[in-house]
């Protein structure tokens, strides 16, 4: 007996950010599968796929948004259901990877929770992980399987090109740790100038101490992987304006926007805050300053590349490995 193997792609989503998954499905020209997720009265989550996943290449999309622990647990349950349903390969698509900042021990008796999340995904049955702009590249090594690290830079780059045709742009790293990312973006923008903010943390507060570079008379664009409480980005914006910047924008892949971020952004000297839709933006956090760009096509292209066994790195010209 001879059987010609056939591949079938199945795409499912949890309840954390269904609109992003729907947009990904539209780019792939497929329908989202139905996982029939429900919560029991005691809070336990149940999943049952409405059609067979046997032998399929299954992609389970779940961004780790608030409540983070619920989002992660729901994805683990979906992965386990696909594994027990005999899916051939399971990819955990985590546009925002939860606990990414806990990637090392700063002091004794601390966990490395980013590694724990990778272990949990593997234990549930994930064969590979896909994420966008991990907080640090070393997280890729926490998972003993392929990790597809996507970057949101192409989306941000296209926005800057469209909105800053005058060329008076300076890319700013909000701290020295993000300087490499700022330099890479500047190179794509025809060699735009780069500067960095020197900051210091003291008793939980962020204090911007100075600017490495001349920003006078320039439109300054702060670039970071995420905006959480917005303390760092707002402190950086203030010192940029004090040093003669004509305008300050902030751009980040992940808009976590934990309290008191929205109030800080409203009252900040920044005129625009540009984020992507790796995380949902609730209506109560939608303010005039915030613009949301979509990374759905980037994720869809990566999913298509994995399914067809072609290179994902080529989508980003090989610049997605750090």
ABEGO torsion letter per residue (X at the ends): XBBBBBBBBBBBBBAABAAAAAAAAAAAGBBBBBAGBBBBAAGBBBBBBABBABGBBBBBBBBBBOBAAAAAAAAAAAAAAAAAAGBABBBBBBABBBGAABABBABBGBBBAAAAAAAAAAAAGBABBBBBGBABAAAAAABBBBBBBBBAAAAAAAAAAAABAAGBBBBBBABAAAAAAAAAAAAAAGGBBBBBBBBBBBGGBBBBAEBBEBABGBBBBBBBABBBAGAAAAAAAAAAAAAGBABBBBBBABBAGBOAAAAAAAABABABBBBBAABBBBAAABBAABBBBBAAAAAAAAAAAAAAGBBAAAAAGGAAAX
